[in-house]
């Protein structure tokens, strides 16, 4: 296993900038997720690390070895990096064993025991070794692709949205198997994804890219609870964003007077709450009133869509066992503190609640 260090990496295609001054460090043996919307540069960064393309500026270092930089470009096949593409990329004319063995050094390709141990590592029965890729489920194909990538014991494993084509239940099962296999192999891994839940649940650290720049690098809990700005906040999870006025260290908003996560000067701000911080009570109770406009039931929990008298819509996330009905009037309470941002913070994609007087 090896660390990965990307320094001031910039890449353009023609006149279109794709990455601008990206700095990223992935510690040895850790799992990092590259998270961002389509077109933000995630896959381009992965390709530069893999050696499929060269940066216009900056350096890529794998385990203390410079593999890309001014006057230096180590071929992809010599970087000792494993790569798992989006669709698995298995060879249809080879068996499972043939696909896995393809990743091994030539002298080890006839070692059936090594192939069996690699299949076991990714949670597959060795009895599948003689099947063709088309005889496997999508999740099994992705695990075979990972086994092939791990076969030569690479210093770094790159995964390019490997679960995006799987259905929800299979995606959860497969990504857990992949995470377990990477941990068992002691591999350093980088995952490209646009799935926030995937990034937060799998990674030791998450790098958020926006417009070709790395805007925040943090562990999942810090990223979710202390996003750098409102754009990051609204991208990494559901959110309720309110206009508010800070007086004596507390925010006065349409959802009441809120405690703040950090000190903030008096004046107009925007504050962030997560839907799971909201609690609903009977309409006769104390607190702001809202009407239930919809309930999205997921079994273990539910999203309750609400509307204030001002017309602003937002959602609360509640346990699934005791829910209001559509049309009910409820009171809204807030658990915990809100996170403040400057009053002129970006408003894209979030509702607005007028500040209370």
FENCOR-V353758 format. One record per pair of residues at least 24 apart in sequence whose C-alpha atoms are under 10 Angstrom apart, sorted by the first residue. I is the first residue (numbers start at 1). J is the second residue. D is the distance in Angstrom with one decimal. If there is no record, write none. Layout:
BEGIN
i = (I:I)
j = (J:J)
d = (D:D)
END
This chain:
BEGIN
i = (1:1:1:1:1:1:1:1:1:1:1:1:1:1:1:1:1:1:2:2:2:2:2:2:2:2:2:2:2:2:2:2:2:2:2:2:2:3:3:3:3:3:3:3:3:3:3:3:3:3:3:4:4:4:4:4:4:4:4:4:4:4:4:4:4:4:5:5:5:5:5:5:5:5:5:6:6:6:6:6:6:6:6:6:6:7:7:7:7:7:7:8:8:8:8:8:9:9:9:9:9:9:9:9:9:9:9:9:10:10:10:10:10:10:10:10:10:11:11:11:11:11:11:11:11:11:11:11:12:12:12:12:12:13:17:17:17:18:18:18:18:18:18:19:19:19:19:19:19:19:19:19:19:19:20:20:20:20:20:20:20:21:21:21:21:21:22:22:22:22:22:22:22:23:23:23:23:23:23:24:24:24:24:25:25:25:26:26:26:26:26:26:26:26:27:27:27:27:27:28:28:28:28:28:28:28:28:29:29:29:29:29:29:29:29:29:29:30:30:30:30:30:30:30:30:30:30:30:31:31:31:31:31:31:31:31:31:31:31:31:31:31:31:31:32:32:32:32:32:32:32:32:32:32:32:32:32:32:32:32:32:33:33:33:33:33:33:33:33:33:33:33:33:33:33:33:33:33:33:33:33:33:33:33:33:34:34:34:34:34:34:34:34:34:34:34:34:34:34:34:34:34:35:35:35:35:35:35:35:35:35:35:35:35:35:35:35:35:35:36:36:36:36:36:36:36:36:36:36:36:36:36:36:36:37:37:37:37:37:37:37:37:38:38:38:38:39:39:39:39:40:40:40:40:40:40:40:41:41:41:41:41:41:41:42:42:42:42:42:42:42:42:42:42:42:42:43:43:43:43:43:43:44:45:45:46:46:46:46:46:46:46:47:47:47:47:48:49:49:49:49:49:49:50:50:50:50:50:50:50:50:50:50:50:50:50:51:51:51:51:51:51:52:52:62:62:63:63:79:79:79:80:80:80:80:80:80:81:81:81:81:81:81:81:81:81:81:81:82:82:82:82:82:82:82:82:82:82:82:82:82:82:82:82:82:83:83:83:83:83:83:83:83:83:83:83:83:83:84:84:84:84:84:84:84:84:84:84:84:84:84:84:84:84:85:85:85:85:85:85:85:85:85:86:86:86:86:86:86:86:86:86:86:87:87:87:87:87:87:87:87:87:87:87:88:88:88:88:88:88:88:88:88:88:88:88:88:88:88:88:89:89:89:89:89:90:90:90:90:90:90:90:90:91:91:91:92:92:92:93:93:93:94:94:94:94:95:95:95:95:95:95:95:95:96:96:96:96:96:96:96:96:96:96:96:96:96:96:96:96:96:97:97:97:97:97:97:97:97:97:97:98:98:98:98:98:99:99:99:99:99:99:99:99:100:100:100:100:100:100:100:100:100:100:101:101:101:101:101:102:102:102:102:103:103:103:103:103:103:103:103:104:104:104:104:104:104:105:105:108:108:109:114:115:115:115:116:117:117:118:118:118:118:118:118:118:118:118:119:119:119:119:119:119:119:120:120:121:121:121:121:121:121:121:121:121:121:122:122:122:122:122:122:122:122:122:122:122:122:122:123:123:123:123:123:123:124:137:137:138:138:138:138:138:138:138:139:139:139:139:139:139:139:139:139:139:139:139:140:140:141:142:142:142:142:143:143:143:143:143:146:146:146:147:147:147:150:150:150:150:153:153:153:154:154:154:155:155:155:155:156:156:156:156:156:157:157:157:157:157:157:158:158:158:158:158:159:159:159:159:159:160:160:160:160:161:161:161:161:161:161:162:162:162:163:163:163:164:164:164:171:172:175:175:176:176:178:179:194:194:195:195:196:196:196:196:196:197:197:199:200:200:200:208:208:208:224:225:225:225:225:225:225:226:226:226:226:227:227:228:229:229:229:229:229:229:230:230:230:230:230:230:230:230:230:230:230:230:231:231:231:231:231:231:233:233:233:233:234:234:234:234:234:234:235:237:237:238:238:238:238:238:238:238:238:238:239:239:239:239:239:239:239:239:239:239:239:239:239:240:240:240:240:240:240:240:240:240:240:240:240:240:240:240:240:241:241:241:241:241:241:241:241:241:241:241:241:241:241:241:241:242:242:242:242:242:242:242:242:242:242:242:242:242:242:242:243:243:243:243:243:243:243:243:243:243:243:243:243:243:243:243:244:244:244:244:244:244:244:244:244:244:244:245:245:245:245:245:245:245:245:246:246:246:250:250:251:251:251:251:251:251:252:252:252:253:253:253:253:253:254:254:254:254:254:254:254:254:254:254:254:255:255:255:255:255:255:255:255:255:255:255:255:255:256:256:256:256:256:256:256:257:257:257:258:258:258:258:258:258:258:259:259:259:259:259:259:259:260:260:260:260:260:261:261:261:261:261:262:262:262:262:263:263:264:264:264:264:265:267:267:268:268:268:268:268:268:269:269:269:269:269:269:269:269:270:270:270:270:270:270:270:270:270:270:270:270:270:271:271:271:271:271:271:271:271:272:272:272:272:272:273:273:273:273:273:273:273:273:274:274:274:274:274:274:274:274:274:275:275:275:275:275:275:275:275:276:276:276:276:276:276:276:276:277:277:277:277:277:277:277:277:277:278:278:278:278:278:278:278:278:278:279:279:279:279:279:279:279:279:279:280:280:280:280:280:280:280:280:280:280:280:280:281:281:281:281:281:281:282:282:282:282:282:282:283:283:283:283:283:284:284:284:285:285:285:285:286:286:286:286:287:287:287:287:287:288:288:288:288:289:289:289:289:289:290:290:290:290:290:290:290:291:291:291:291:291:291:291:291:291:292:292:292:292:292:292:292:293:293:293:293:293:294:294:294:294:294:295:295:295:295:296:297:297:306:306:308:308:310:310:310:311:311:312:312:312:312:313:313:313:313:314:314:314:314)
j = (27:28:29:30:62:63:80:81:153:154:155:156:157:185:186:187:188:189:26:27:28:29:30:61:62:63:64:65:81:154:155:156:157:186:187:188:189:27:28:29:30:61:62:63:64:65:155:156:187:188:189:28:30:49:60:61:62:63:64:65:66:155:156:188:189:190:49:59:60:61:62:63:64:65:66:45:48:49:58:59:60:61:62:66:68:57:58:59:60:61:69:55:57:58:59:60:45:48:54:55:56:57:58:59:60:68:69:213:45:54:55:56:57:58:59:212:213:41:44:45:48:53:54:55:56:57:58:212:44:55:56:57:212:56:41:211:212:42:44:45:211:212:213:44:45:55:56:57:209:210:211:212:213:214:56:57:58:211:212:213:214:57:58:212:213:214:58:59:209:212:213:214:215:58:59:60:213:214:217:60:207:214:217:61:207:217:62:156:188:189:190:204:205:207:63:188:189:204:205:62:63:155:156:186:187:188:189:155:156:182:183:185:186:187:188:189:204:156:182:183:186:187:188:189:190:203:204:205:157:158:179:182:183:187:188:189:190:191:199:202:203:204:205:206:158:188:189:190:191:192:199:200:202:203:204:205:206:207:217:218:219:158:159:189:190:191:192:193:194:195:196:198:199:200:201:202:203:204:205:206:207:208:217:219:220:160:161:190:191:192:193:194:195:199:203:205:206:207:208:209:214:217:191:192:193:194:195:196:198:199:200:206:207:208:209:210:214:235:236:192:193:194:195:196:207:208:209:210:211:212:214:232:235:236:193:194:195:208:209:210:211:235:193:194:210:211:209:210:211:212:208:209:210:211:212:213:214:192:209:210:211:212:213:214:160:191:192:193:194:207:208:209:210:212:213:214:159:160:161:191:192:193:212:192:212:83:158:159:160:190:191:192:76:83:158:160:76:76:79:81:156:158:190:74:75:76:77:78:79:80:81:82:83:156:157:158:75:76:77:78:79:81:76:77:155:156:155:156:154:155:156:152:153:154:155:156:157:149:150:152:153:154:155:156:157:158:188:189:145:146:147:148:149:150:151:152:153:154:155:156:157:158:159:187:189:145:146:148:149:150:154:156:157:158:159:160:189:190:142:143:144:145:146:147:148:149:150:157:158:159:160:161:162:191:142:145:146:158:159:160:161:162:163:142:145:159:160:161:162:163:164:165:192:138:141:142:145:160:161:162:163:164:165:166:133:138:139:140:141:142:143:144:145:146:148:159:160:161:162:163:133:141:142:144:145:132:133:134:141:142:144:145:148:132:133:145:132:133:134:132:133:134:130:131:132:133:128:129:130:131:132:133:134:135:126:127:128:129:130:131:132:133:134:135:136:140:141:144:145:147:148:126:127:128:129:130:131:132:144:147:148:129:130:131:132:148:129:132:133:144:145:147:148:149:129:144:145:146:147:148:149:150:151:152:147:148:149:151:152:148:149:151:152:145:147:148:149:150:151:152:153:148:149:150:151:152:153:151:152:151:152:151:151:147:148:151:147:147:151:143:144:146:147:148:150:151:181:185:143:144:146:147:148:151:181:147:181:146:147:150:177:178:180:181:182:184:185:146:147:150:174:176:177:178:179:180:181:182:184:185:147:174:177:178:180:181:177:166:170:163:165:166:167:170:171:174:163:165:166:167:170:171:172:173:174:175:177:178:170:174:174:166:174:175:178:174:175:177:178:181:178:181:182:178:181:182:181:182:185:187:185:186:187:185:187:188:186:187:188:189:186:187:188:189:190:182:187:188:189:190:191:188:189:190:191:192:189:190:191:192:193:190:191:192:193:191:192:193:194:195:198:191:192:193:193:195:198:193:194:195:198:198:201:202:201:202:202:203:235:236:235:236:220:224:235:236:237:236:237:236:224:236:237:232:235:236:274:261:272:273:274:338:339:261:272:339:340:272:339:341:272:340:341:342:345:346:270:271:272:339:340:341:342:345:346:347:348:350:345:346:347:348:349:350:272:273:274:339:272:274:347:348:349:350:349:274:275:273:274:275:276:314:315:316:317:350:271:272:273:274:275:276:277:314:315:316:349:350:351:271:272:273:274:275:277:278:313:314:315:316:338:350:351:352:353:270:271:272:273:274:314:338:339:340:341:347:349:350:351:352:353:269:270:271:272:273:312:338:340:343:350:351:352:353:354:355:268:269:270:271:272:340:341:342:343:344:351:352:353:354:355:356:268:269:270:271:340:343:353:354:355:356:357:269:270:271:343:354:355:356:357:270:271:340:337:338:337:338:339:340:355:356:355:356:357:353:354:355:356:357:287:288:289:308:310:352:353:354:355:356:357:287:288:289:290:308:331:332:333:334:353:354:355:356:287:288:332:333:334:355:356:287:334:356:333:334:335:336:337:338:339:334:335:336:337:338:339:340:336:337:338:339:340:336:337:338:339:340:337:338:339:340:339:340:339:340:341:342:342:342:343:340:341:342:343:344:355:339:340:341:342:343:344:345:355:338:339:340:341:342:343:344:345:346:347:352:353:355:337:338:339:340:341:342:343:345:337:338:339:340:341:316:334:335:336:337:338:339:340:315:316:317:334:335:336:337:338:339:303:304:314:315:316:317:318:334:303:315:316:317:318:319:334:335:316:317:318:333:334:335:336:337:338:315:316:317:318:332:333:334:335:336:316:317:318:330:331:332:333:334:335:304:316:317:318:323:324:329:330:331:332:333:334:324:329:330:331:332:333:324:328:329:330:331:332:328:329:330:331:332:329:330:331:330:331:332:333:330:331:332:333:330:331:332:333:334:330:331:332:333:329:330:331:332:333:314:327:328:329:330:331:332:324:325:326:327:328:329:330:331:332:324:325:326:327:328:329:330:325:326:327:328:329:324:325:326:327:328:323:324:325:326:320:321:323:330:332:332:353:352:353:354:352:353:351:352:353:354:350:351:352:353:350:351:352:353)
d = (9.7:6.2:6.1:9.4:9.6:7.9:10.0:9.9:8.1:6.9:4.1:6.2:9.1:9.0:6.8:5.4:5.7:9.2:8.9:7.6:4.9:7.0:9.4:9.7:6.3:4.4:8.1:9.6:9.9:8.7:5.0:6.2:9.8:9.9:8.0:6.4:9.5:4.8:4.1:7.3:8.3:8.1:5.8:4.9:7.6:9.8:8.1:7.7:9.8:6.9:9.3:7.4:10.0:8.7:7.5:5.8:4.7:6.2:8.1:9.4:10.0:9.4:7.9:8.4:9.3:9.3:9.4:8.1:6.0:5.0:6.5:8.2:8.4:9.7:9.3:9.2:9.7:8.2:7.6:5.9:4.7:6.4:8.8:10.0:9.4:9.1:5.5:5.3:6.5:8.3:9.5:9.7:7.0:4.7:6.9:9.1:8.5:9.0:9.7:6.3:7.4:5.5:4.2:6.2:7.8:9.8:9.0:9.7:9.2:9.6:5.9:5.6:5.1:6.4:9.3:8.6:9.3:9.1:8.2:8.6:9.0:9.5:8.1:5.3:5.1:7.0:9.1:8.8:9.8:8.3:7.1:9.8:9.8:9.6:9.3:8.9:7.5:9.3:7.6:9.1:7.4:5.2:8.6:7.8:7.6:9.0:9.5:9.9:9.2:9.4:7.6:4.0:6.1:8.8:9.8:9.1:9.8:8.5:5.6:5.6:8.5:8.2:7.6:8.4:6.8:8.3:8.4:9.9:9.1:7.9:5.9:5.9:9.2:9.0:9.4:9.7:8.9:7.3:9.8:9.5:8.0:8.1:8.1:9.5:9.8:9.3:9.5:10.0:7.8:8.3:8.1:9.6:8.5:9.9:9.4:7.5:9.5:9.8:9.8:9.7:8.0:9.0:8.8:9.0:8.0:5.7:8.9:9.3:8.8:9.0:8.1:9.2:5.7:5.3:4.2:7.5:10.0:9.9:9.4:8.6:8.3:7.3:5.1:6.4:8.5:8.0:6.4:8.2:9.5:10.0:8.7:8.6:8.8:8.2:6.0:4.8:5.9:7.7:9.8:7.6:5.0:5.3:6.8:8.7:9.8:8.3:6.3:4.8:6.3:8.8:8.3:10.0:8.4:5.2:5.9:5.0:5.6:7.2:9.5:9.7:9.1:10.0:9.3:8.4:5.7:4.6:5.9:6.9:9.5:10.0:9.6:8.6:5.5:8.3:10.0:7.9:5.7:8.0:6.5:4.8:6.1:8.4:9.7:10.0:9.7:9.6:9.9:7.1:6.0:4.8:6.2:8.1:10.0:7.7:9.4:9.0:6.1:4.9:6.1:7.1:9.3:9.3:8.5:6.4:5.4:5.4:7.4:7.1:9.4:6.9:9.5:6.8:6.0:4.9:6.2:8.9:9.6:9.5:8.7:8.6:7.2:5.3:8.3:8.5:8.4:5.7:5.1:6.3:9.0:9.6:9.5:9.3:8.0:8.9:8.7:5.8:9.0:9.3:7.9:7.4:9.0:8.5:9.4:7.3:9.5:9.7:9.7:8.7:7.6:8.2:9.4:6.0:5.3:4.9:5.1:7.8:9.4:10.0:7.1:7.9:7.3:5.2:8.0:9.5:8.9:9.3:6.2:8.0:9.0:9.6:9.1:7.0:9.2:8.1:9.8:9.7:9.6:6.9:8.9:9.6:6.7:9.0:9.4:9.3:9.2:9.4:7.1:8.4:7.6:8.1:8.6:7.6:9.5:9.7:9.2:9.3:9.5:8.8:9.1:8.8:9.8:8.6:10.0:9.7:8.9:5.9:8.8:9.9:7.4:9.1:6.6:8.3:7.5:9.3:9.2:7.6:6.0:4.3:8.1:9.1:7.5:9.1:6.2:9.6:7.9:7.9:7.6:8.9:8.7:8.4:9.0:8.2:8.3:5.1:5.9:7.2:9.1:8.1:9.1:9.1:8.8:5.2:5.9:5.0:5.8:7.4:9.9:9.8:9.9:8.4:9.8:8.3:4.6:6.4:8.6:8.1:8.2:5.6:7.8:6.2:4.5:6.1:8.5:9.9:9.2:8.6:8.1:9.0:5.9:8.9:9.4:8.6:5.8:4.8:6.0:7.9:9.8:9.7:8.0:9.5:9.7:6.1:6.1:9.4:8.6:6.5:9.6:7.7:6.2:4.7:6.3:8.6:6.8:9.4:8.9:8.2:9.4:8.3:6.2:5.1:7.2:6.1:9.8:8.6:9.9:7.5:5.3:5.1:4.3:7.1:7.2:7.9:9.5:8.6:8.5:7.5:9.0:8.9:8.5:6.4:8.2:8.5:7.3:9.7:10.0:8.7:9.5:9.8:6.4:5.2:8.4:8.0:5.3:8.1:9.9:9.6:9.4:9.8:6.9:9.3:10.0:8.8:8.7:9.9:7.1:9.6:6.9:9.6:7.5:8.7:8.0:6.5:9.0:9.1:7.6:9.8:6.9:6.0:7.3:7.5:8.4:9.8:9.0:8.8:6.6:7.7:9.0:6.8:5.4:5.4:4.6:6.6:9.6:9.8:9.6:9.9:6.9:4.9:5.9:5.8:5.9:6.4:9.9:9.7:9.2:10.0:8.7:6.9:9.3:9.8:9.4:8.9:10.0:8.2:4.7:6.1:8.1:9.0:8.9:10.0:9.3:8.1:8.3:9.7:9.3:9.4:9.3:9.4:8.8:7.6:7.8:8.9:6.5:9.9:8.9:6.7:7.4:8.7:6.0:4.2:7.9:8.8:6.9:9.9:9.1:6.9:10.0:7.3:9.3:6.9:9.3:8.5:9.5:9.6:8.4:5.0:6.3:7.6:5.4:6.0:9.4:7.7:9.0:8.8:5.3:5.1:8.7:8.5:6.6:9.9:9.7:10.0:8.5:8.5:9.1:8.1:10.0:9.4:9.8:9.9:8.8:9.2:5.6:8.1:7.8:6.9:9.3:9.8:8.1:7.1:9.3:6.3:9.2:9.8:9.9:9.1:9.0:9.7:7.6:9.5:9.0:9.2:8.4:5.6:8.7:7.4:7.9:7.4:6.4:9.5:9.4:10.0:6.3:6.4:9.1:7.7:5.1:8.4:9.2:9.7:9.7:9.3:6.4:8.4:8.8:7.7:9.4:9.4:9.3:8.9:7.9:6.4:9.0:8.2:9.2:9.2:7.9:9.3:6.9:9.2:6.3:7.2:9.7:8.1:5.6:8.8:9.5:9.9:9.6:7.9:9.9:9.5:7.7:9.3:8.6:7.4:9.1:7.8:6.8:9.1:7.4:8.6:8.9:9.4:8.7:9.8:9.2:8.5:7.9:8.4:8.2:9.7:8.3:9.9:7.7:8.9:9.6:7.0:6.9:9.1:9.9:6.4:5.0:5.8:7.9:8.6:6.8:6.2:4.7:6.4:8.5:8.7:5.8:5.0:6.0:8.0:7.6:6.2:4.7:6.2:8.8:8.5:6.1:4.9:7.1:6.9:5.3:5.1:7.9:8.9:10.0:8.4:8.3:8.4:8.8:9.6:9.2:8.2:9.0:8.5:9.3:8.6:9.7:7.9:9.4:7.9:9.6:8.9:9.7:9.6:9.9:8.8:9.8:9.9:7.8:5.5:7.0:8.2:8.3:9.2:8.3:8.5:9.9:7.6:9.3:8.9:9.4:9.5:9.7:9.6:8.9:9.8:8.4:9.0:9.9:7.6:10.0:9.8:9.0:9.2:10.0:9.5:7.1:9.1:7.8:8.5:8.9:9.1:7.9:9.8:9.4:7.3:9.4:6.7:6.5:7.8:8.8:9.3:8.6:6.8:8.2:7.5:8.9:9.6:7.9:9.6:9.4:9.9:9.0:9.6:9.6:8.7:7.7:7.4:9.3:7.9:9.3:9.0:6.4:6.6:9.2:9.7:8.5:9.5:9.3:9.5:10.0:6.7:5.9:4.8:6.0:9.2:9.9:8.3:8.2:9.2:10.0:7.7:9.2:8.2:5.8:5.1:5.9:6.5:9.7:9.5:9.3:6.3:7.4:8.7:9.8:7.2:7.2:8.5:9.0:6.6:5.6:4.7:6.4:8.7:8.8:9.5:9.5:9.5:9.8:8.7:10.0:6.4:6.4:6.4:7.4:8.4:5.5:5.3:6.7:8.2:10.0:9.7:9.5:9.9:9.0:7.6:5.6:4.9:7.1:7.4:7.4:6.1:4.6:6.5:9.3:9.7:9.8:10.0:7.4:9.8:9.6:6.5:5.7:5.6:5.2:8.8:5.8:5.4:5.8:6.8:9.0:8.2:8.3:7.3:4.6:7.3:9.5:5.9:8.2:9.4:8.9:9.9:6.6:8.1:8.7:9.6:9.9:9.3:9.6:9.5:9.8:8.3:9.8:8.5:9.0:9.7:6.5:6.1:7.6:7.6:7.1:4.4:4.9:8.0:9.7:7.2:9.8:8.7:9.3:9.8:6.1:6.1:5.3:4.9:8.6:7.5:5.8:8.8:9.9:9.4:9.5:7.0:7.3:7.6:8.4:9.5:8.6:8.1:7.0:6.9:9.0:8.0:8.4:9.0:7.5:10.0:9.3:8.8:9.9:7.7:9.3:8.4:6.4:6.5:9.6:9.5:9.6:7.3:4.8:6.2:8.8:9.9:8.5:4.9:4.9:5.8:6.7:8.6:5.4:5.7:5.2:7.4:8.9:8.6:7.0:7.4:9.6:8.6:9.8:7.3:8.7:9.3:10.0:9.4:8.3:9.9:9.4:7.6:5.3:8.7:8.8:9.9:6.4:5.8:5.0:3.8:7.5:8.3:9.5:9.5:8.4:5.8:5.2:6.1:5.1:7.8:7.0:9.5:9.3:9.2:9.6:9.4:9.6:5.9:5.3:4.3:6.0:8.6:8.7:9.8:9.0:5.5:5.0:6.4:7.8:10.0:8.5:9.3:9.0:7.8:5.4:6.9:9.3:9.1:8.1:8.4:9.7:9.7:10.0:10.0:8.5:9.7:8.3:9.1:8.3:5.9:4.3:5.0:8.2:9.4:9.2:9.0:6.0:4.6:6.4:9.1:9.1:8.4:7.6:7.7:9.0:8.4:5.7:4.9:6.7:8.7:9.2:8.5:5.6:7.1:8.1:6.6:5.7:4.8:6.2:9.1:7.4:8.5:7.7:9.7:8.2:5.8:4.9:6.0:7.0:9.6:8.3:9.9:8.7:9.2:8.6:9.7:6.1:5.6:4.9:6.2:8.8:9.3:9.1:5.5:5.0:6.5:7.6:9.4:9.0:7.4:5.1:5.9:9.0:8.2:5.4:4.3:5.2:9.0:9.0:7.9:7.6:8.1:6.3:9.1:10.0:9.8:6.8:8.5:8.5:9.1:5.5:6.0:6.4:9.5:8.4:5.4:5.6:7.6:6.8:5.6:4.4:6.2:9.5:9.8:9.8:8.5:5.8:5.5:6.1:7.0:9.9:9.7:8.0:6.1:5.7:4.5:6.2:8.6:9.9:7.4:6.9:5.1:5.1:5.4:6.4:7.4:8.7:5.5:6.1:8.3:9.6:9.4:7.9:5.4:8.0:9.8:8.2:8.1:7.4:6.8:9.7:9.8:9.2:9.0:9.5:9.7:8.5:9.8:7.8:7.9:9.5:8.7:6.6:6.4:6.0:8.6:9.6:6.7:8.3:8.5:8.9:7.0:9.0:9.2)
END
